[in-house]
Amino acid sequence: MLQKECAGYFKSDRGYERPMQLIRKKWKSYGRAAGTVVLKNATEQERQALQKFMGVAYHEQEVEFTLAAWEKALKESRYAQVTLKQLLEGYFQESMETNQALKQQEQEERAEFWRALQGRGGDSETWGNIWIEKMAREAGAGSQIVLKEFKKNPAVIKDQVLEIAAILEYLQNNKTAPIRLAVLAARFTGNPHAFDGNTLSGKLLIQALSCMFESYPQNAEERMDLLYRVGILTDTLSSFTIGMGIPLFLTDGSEHPGYGIMRERREIVQLPLESLSSIASAGKSGQRIFVVENQMVFSHLCEQIKNHECGVICTSGQCRTASLVLLDLLCRSGSKIYYSGDYDPEGLLIADKLIRRGKGNIYLWHYDPETYRRYISAEVISSERLQSLGKLENKGLQEIAVWMKNKKRAAYQEMYLEQLIQDIDSDAF
């Protein structure tokens, strides 16, 4: 066992420890005895050890030698039959594959991993197969998370991907009542917390759903909305919206009795997501629905328009999932929905989000350059906030953004509140 004896010789002297590490690094790069080793701040023990083996006196603190010279010294020693590769493998107890070879091997293993997942069978148009195909083709949809776990335990992450794919197909075909996230997790994994936001499976589920809807949630509310869109209920109590005058209908077509009474009395109601999950439809074709983000503006409007048949909704700033769900129901019923908010970057972004979600069923209400110029305030908008206006997609809001970037000032709904009331009174919308 000359190889073992040779490795033991170099291990017996700590003066060889750093030189061997550097030789190993060069070998990994070239796969042969090539390149130069530079040992900086060499100790006396290291210089003596190298002198003993190489037959060269080293006096400087920075020692240099080529791998070719090291290999030559090895062949001239009593370990002449041991190659440099064998020495390194015996010393480090690992295969001396080159970095390029290891990279190639990793690529082949990853390719085989994706091929195995793609071969799961079934319709190529199912959500599960679409998700797997996208991960295999692109560096997205959760592929980076999967590949990171693949390095740790390929079998485990493969099972988790297949599990998420099966859940996607269940959600795609589920036509019954919504299912709570914990119940879904318990049914498929036996652990009700398997899909919590901080778990690997929870992250993969969100990545997979985001792939289907081409939109990744940026916060907890957007995550809740994404899950709700596929029939998964999470926190259905803390997410709520506020409204007045909106008819809510059950699956049998009848108006919800409790909310119906409140509607007839023109009273403000709080609608939690829990209640909305049992509502089949909302609003009526042609009914006017006015949506505002400010609670004070909402309350004032409700006080002034009690004799109208229109509905009013308050989103309370950034739209909660409950507000989005109610708006979706109203869009499907054919209601005419008008949205008005503040003239600041955040307000314009909310409006832009709603317009995109409404797909032609939600209209801007007093969102135009003329209103902005007329009611501009002294409130300065920072450059950082103004940068977010570049995300706007609606052309009308983009026109306002041009003025806002120039003026660097905000304008608020409270300043033109009476105009909002006049619009409703005059049936101009």
N, C-alpha and C positions, 0 to 999 in steps of 0.2 A: 504494500500500500504506500508506494512512494509519493503519490499525490497528497495523501493525508499527512505524511511525514513532512513534506515540503511546506504545506499550509501551516502545520504546527510550528515549524521553525520560525516563520515570519510572525506568527501570533505570539510567540514567546518573548518577543522584544517589542515594546510599545513604541519604539522609535520608528517602526514600520507602519504604524496605524494610519497616520495621515497620508503618507505616500501611497499606501495601498488604496485608500479611498479615492485619491486623485487618478491613479492608474485605472481603477474600475470605471470612473466617469469617462475617461478617454476611450476605453475599450467599448463602452456602451454607445459612444458617438460614432466610432469608426468600424468596430467589429474586427479589428486587427491591431497589431503593434504599430500604431501611428500616432503622431502628435507629440507635443512636448508638455511635460509636467512642470509646473512652477510651484514650488513649496515656499510660501512666504513666512517670514518670522520663524525660520527653522530653529529648533532647540538644539542644544549640544547633543542630546541623546539621539535625535533624528539625524544629525550630521554624521555622528559616529556610526550609526547603523547603516546609513547609505554608503559611507566610505568602506565599511567592512564587506558589503555585498558587491558594490560597483567597482571597488578598487580605485576610487578617485577621492582625493582629499577635497572636502568642502569647508571653506572658511567663512563664506558670506552668509548673512541671515536669509537671503533669498537664493534658494537652491533650484537649479534647473537640470533636467535630464530627459532624454527622449525615451519613448516606450521601446524603440528599436534597441537602444543601448541597454535597457533593462532586460529585454528578451535575450540579448547577446550574453549578458552576465549570467542569466539563468542557465543558458546552454553550456556555459563554461564551468558551472558549479557541479556539485555531486548530484543535483537534481536535473541533469541535462535531459532526461527522458520526459520530464514534466513540461508541458506547454504553458505558455502564459495564460491561456484561457482556462486550463485545468487548475492552475494555481489560484486564479481568481475565484473559480467555482468552489474549490475546496476551502478557500479562506472565508468567503462570504456565504457559503452554503446556499447558493442560488444559481440558476442558469444564467450564463452570460450572453443573453440575447441582446442584439443591438436595439437602440431606441426605435429605429425605423422598423425593425422586425416585430417588436412588441406592439408598435402602433398598427402595423398591418394586421397582426393577430387580433387586436382589439376590434378593428374595423370588421374583420370577418365574423367575429363572435357577435357583434352588434347586428350585422346584416342577417345572420342566422336567427337571432332573437326576434327581429321584426318579421322575418319570413314565417317563423313558427306562429306568431300572433296573427299574421295575415291569413294563415291557413286554417283558422278556426271554423271556417265554413259559414253557411247562411247567406242571406241576401246582401249583396254589396251596398244596397241603399239603406240598410239599417243604420241607426245612429252609432251603434258600437263599431261596426266595420268602417264607417266613414271616419270616425275618430282615430282608430288604429291606423288607417291608411294615411291620414294627415300627419300623424306623428312619425310614421315611417318615412314620409317624403320630405317633411319640413322640420326645422328646428323650432317647433312651437306646439301649441295645444297640450302642453304637459310633457313633451318628449324629454326636455332637459331634466325634469324631476325623475322621470322613469329611468333615464340612462345613469343618473347619479346613483339611484338605488340598485341598478343592474350591476354596478361594480361591486356592491356589497353582497347581494344575494340574488342572482338571476331568477331562480325558481320562485322565490317569494314575490318579487315584483311582477313576474309573469302572471301569477295567480291573481294578484290585485288588479292588473289591467283587464284581465278576462272578467273579473267580478264587476268592475265598473262598466265594461262593455255590455254585460248582461243587464245591468241596472238601466243603462241608457235605452235598451230595447224594451224593457218593461215600461219605462216612462213614455216612450214613443207610442206604445200600443195601449196605454192605460186610458180607458174612456170612462172610468168610474169616478167616484169621489176622490178629492185630493188626499194624499197620504202624508202623515207627519214624518219629518226627517228621522226622528229616533225610531219610529216604527219601521220605516224603510230599512234603516241600518240593522235593526234587530232581525228582520226577516231575511236579509241576505247574508249577514255576517255573524249573527248571534250576539253582537255587541251594539247596544243602542247608541253608544257614543262614537262608533266607528267613523262617522262622517262629520264629526265636529270640525270646526274651521281650522284647528291647529294640528289635525292628524294628516298622515300621508294620504289616506283614502279620501278624506274630506277635500284636500287640495286637488287631488286627481279628478274628483267628481266635478268640482267647479271648473277646472281646466277643460274637461270634456264637454260640459254644457256650454261653456264659452265658445268652444269650437263650433257647436251647432248654431249658435246665435251670433257668432262673429263679434262678440262684445265681452270684454273681461271686466268684472265688477271692481270698482276702485274703493269701495267701502262696504261696511256691513249692510247698509240699506240696499245697495245695489245687488249684493249677494243674495239677500232675502228676495228681492224682486226676481232675480234670475231663477232661483229655486221655485218660486211661486208660478212662474210661467210654464213650468213642466209639471205642475201639480204637486209640488212638495211644500208642505207647511212647516215653518220654523217658529219664530216668535210672532204669534198672531194677535197678541194683546197690546204690546207696546207700539206697534205700528198702527196708526189710525189717521183718519182724515175727518174734516168737519164740513158739514153741508146743510143746506136748507132747500126745501121744495123739490127734492128729487125722489121720484117714485122708484121703489125697489121691488122687483118681482121674483117670486120663488119658481122652482122648476115646473110647477103645475100651471104657471101663468098668472096666478093670483098675486096681488100686491101684498107685500109683507105687512101683516096687521099692525104690529107695533110701530114700525117706521111710517106706515101709512097714516096713522093718527097724527103723528108729529108733523108729517108733510101737510096735512089738511089744516093743522093749527098754525102752519108757517113758523114752526119752532126750529131752532138750531139743534142738530143732532151730531153726536160723535160716533163715527163709524169705524170700529176696529177691524182689522183684517180678519179676525175670527168670524165676525158677522158677515162680512162681504164674501167669505168663502162659500157661504150657502146661498148666495144671491145668483140667480141665473141671468138676469138682465136688469138694466137700470135706464131710466129716462124713457122718453117717447120720441118717435120720429118727428123732427122739426122743433122739438122743445129747445128753447134757448137756455144754455148753461153758461154762466159767467164764472170764471176762475181767477182768483187773485192769490197772491202769496202772503200778503200782510194781514195779520189777525185783526188789527184795528180797522183797516179798510174793509175787511169782510164784515165785521160787526156793524159798521156804519151803513154799509150797503143793505144788510138784512133789515135794519131798522127803517130804512127809507123806501123799500120796495115790497113791503108785505102784501100789497094788493095785486102783485103781478104773479103770473103762473110760471115764471122762469125759475131756474134753480141756480144756487150759488155754492161754490166750493172754495175752501181755503186750504192751500197746500202747506202753509206755515214754512215758507222758505224752500229749501231743498226738498223735493217731493219724496215723501215716504212711499213705501210699497203700496200701502192702502190707497193713497191718492192715485197712484198709477193704475191700480186695478179698477178703481171706480171710473176713471177716465176711459180705460179700455172698454168697459161695459157700455158707457155712454156713446162711445164712437160706434160700437156695433149696433146700437139701437137707432142710429141716424140722428141723434141730437146735434144741435148746432152749438159748438163749444168755442167760447171766446176767452182768451187768456191775456191778462194784463199784469205786469210786475214792475219792479223798480228799474231805472236806467242806471245800472252799474254792471261791471263785468259778470258778477254772479247772477244777476237778474236776467241778463241777456242769454247766458248759458242755460239757465233753467228753461227759458222760453224756447230756445233752439232744441233742447232735448224733447220737450213736449210736442213741438211741431213735427219733429222727425217720428216720434212714436205715434202721433195721431194719423200719419199718412194721409193728409188731406182733409181730416175731419176736425182739426183744431186750428183756429184762426187767431192771428195777432190782434189784440184789442188795444188801441192807443199806444202802439209800439211803432213809431215813425219818427224820422228826423225832425219834422216840424214840432211835434209835441216835446221832444227832447230839447230843442233850442229854446222853446218858449218857457219851459219850466226848469231850466238848468239851475243848479244850486251852487253854493260856494264850497261844497264838499269835494276836496281834492282826492283823486284816485291815483294810487301809486303806480309807478312804471311796472312793478312786478305783477300787479293785478291786471293792468292793461294788456300784458303779454298774452293772457289767457284768451283774449278776444280772437286770436288767430285760429281758434278751434271752431268758430261759428261756421255753420253750413248754410243757413237760411240767408238768401240774398237781401231781404229787407232788414234783417238784423245786422248784416255786414255793413249796410249803408249807415246805420246808426253808429256802428263801431268806428267807422272812419271819422265821424264827428267827435265821438268820445275820445279817441286817441289824440285828436287835435285840441279839444277843450280841456281834457283831463279833469272833468267834473261829472258829478252824478246828478240825477234827477229822480224824485220820488213820487210815488202814487198819491200820497196825501195832498200834493200840490194841485192835482187835477181831479180830485175825488168827485167834485160836483159835476164835472163833465161825464164821468162814468155813470153817475145817477141819471143825468139827462139822456144819455144814450139808451138806458133801459126804459125810462119813462116814455121816450118818443118812439119806441119800437123801431129804432133806426137800424137795428141789427137783426 
